[in-house]
Structure formats: C-alpha cells, structure tokens
C-alpha cells in the first residue's frame, strides 16, 4: 500500500514537472485568432516602433510584429522603407480589432491613419487578415506577450 502511494505521488510530481516545462518552453509571444497564431516580434519602445518591419525582404506566413503602446491613442503608420505588402491591424485595450489596412502599398510614404483609438497594432503579411477571417470586431488573444 505504501509502495503504491509513493508511485502515485511520483507520477503526480512528474506530471506537474511536464506541465511546468511546457508552460516555460513556448516558442515566444503569439497573437492568435481562433486556431491561427502568429509568432510576433514585440516593438514596445519608440526606436523599435519607428523601425518596425523596415528593410525586411520577407516575413514568414505565421510571423508578424506587434507594436505595443503605453496607452490607447490614434497611431498612424506608413510603409516607408518596407518592401513587403502588409495587413496592418489596430487593436484596442480589450483585444478587439478596431481597424484594418489591408494589402498596404510597399514603400509608400502616405500615412495610414485609422482615426480610431487603439493600444496595439499587429502587422502580418498582406491578405492574411481576410484569409483567416479577421475583421473589425474580432477578438484576438495574446499569449506570452
């Protein structure tokens, strides 16, 4: 009986360790909608936000950049020095999509101004917001952010 109890406790400890290991070994921050997740780079200071995805020649399909601002506000973007076409998704404090600029023009210096407050902005490859059904009002999930 004592032996079974010890084996049971060892199995429980092992399961707890496996669970903790899995939590600590996610591949990094993600933004998800439904079952689709994007591995994101975080741009949370002015230098990172200014550079963004400039000078990038490619972005894997499941990758993106998440811009994090200190508070909600109106944040304009442009595509200067960005050779990729992107979908730019503005997200509020509640993780709801409030605006989307689809299929942006590479290298454009025209400002994309959503005229709506947001706290986060997600950039992904052009066409993915439509492909995955992300639209204004969609609620996104942040994991490891």
N, C-alpha and C positions, 0 to 999 in steps of 0.2 A: 504494500500500500504506500509506504514512504517512497519507494522507488518510483512508482507511478506519479506521485505528486512532484517529485524532483524533475522527472522527464517533462511533465506538463508545464512546470514553471520555466524550464529551459526552452521549450517550444514557444511559449508566450514571449520570453525575452528575445528570442531570435526573430520573431515576427515584428516586434517593436523596433528592433535594430534595422530590419529591412525597410520598414516604413519610414523611419527617420532618414536612412540613407537615400531613399527615393525622393524625399522632400528636398534634401540638400543638393541633389545632383540633377536638377532640371537644367536644361541647356542654356538658360538665361531668360531675360524678360520677354514676355509674349503679350500680344494683343489678339484677342480671339472674338470671332463672331460665329455663333452656332458651333459647328465642329471644326471650323477652319481657324488656324492660328498663324500669326506672323511672328517670326523671331525679329525682335526690334533692337536697334541701337537707340540709346537714350541721348537726347540733346536737351540738357536741362540747365545750361548756363549760356550767357549771351554769345560767347565765342562759338560754342557747338551749334547753337541755333542759327547763327549767322552763316556758318559754313554749310550746315545741313548736308545734302547729298551732292553738293557741287563737285564737279570734276569726276564723278563716278561714271564709268562706261557701262556698267552692268549692275543689276540688283537681282539676286535670285528670286524666284517666284514667291517663295514663302518668307521673304525678308522685307523689312521696312525700317523707317526711322520714326520714333515717337518724340515729338517736341513737347516738353513739359514746361508750363509757365507757372509763376508763383501764384497767380490768381486769374480769375476769369477776366477776359477783355476781348477787344477786337484785334485780331492778329492777321496782318496781311502777309502774303508770301509772293515770291516771284521765282522764275526758273533760270535766272542769270547763272551762267556757267554750269548749267545742269543739262547734260546731253541726253538724258532719259526723259521719256514722257511718263508722267506720274498721275495717279489719282491722289488728291490731297483731301483729307477727311478731318473736319473740325469736330471736336467732341467737348461736351460740357462737363461740369463738375460731377454730374450723375452718370457719366459714361454713355450719354446718348449722343448720337450723331446729329449735329445741327446744321451742317453744310458740307457739300462735296463739290470739288472742282475736278471734273473727270477729263482724262486724256489731255493734260496740260501740254502746251507747246514748248518743246525743248528750247533752252537758251533764251526764252522770252524775258524781256525786262519789264513787261506790263505787270502791274500789281494785280494780284488776285485778292480781292477784299470781300470777305463773306458778309460784312455788315451785321453780324450776329456774334454774341459773346461766346467764347469757348475757353477752355483751360488747357486742352491737349490738341495736338494736330498730328495726324498719322499720315505718312507718305508711303505709298506702295506703288508697284508697277501699274501703269495705265491699263484700265479695263478690268482690274480685279474687283473693284467695288461692285460693278454690275454683275460680273461672273458669279460672285458669292452672295449676291442679293443684299449687299449693304446699302442702305438708303437713309434719308433723313428720318430720324425717329428710331433707328436701330440702336439697340443697347449693346455695347461692346464690353468685353471682360478683359481686365488687366491681370496678368499673372507674373509675379516676381518683379513687378515694377516698383 
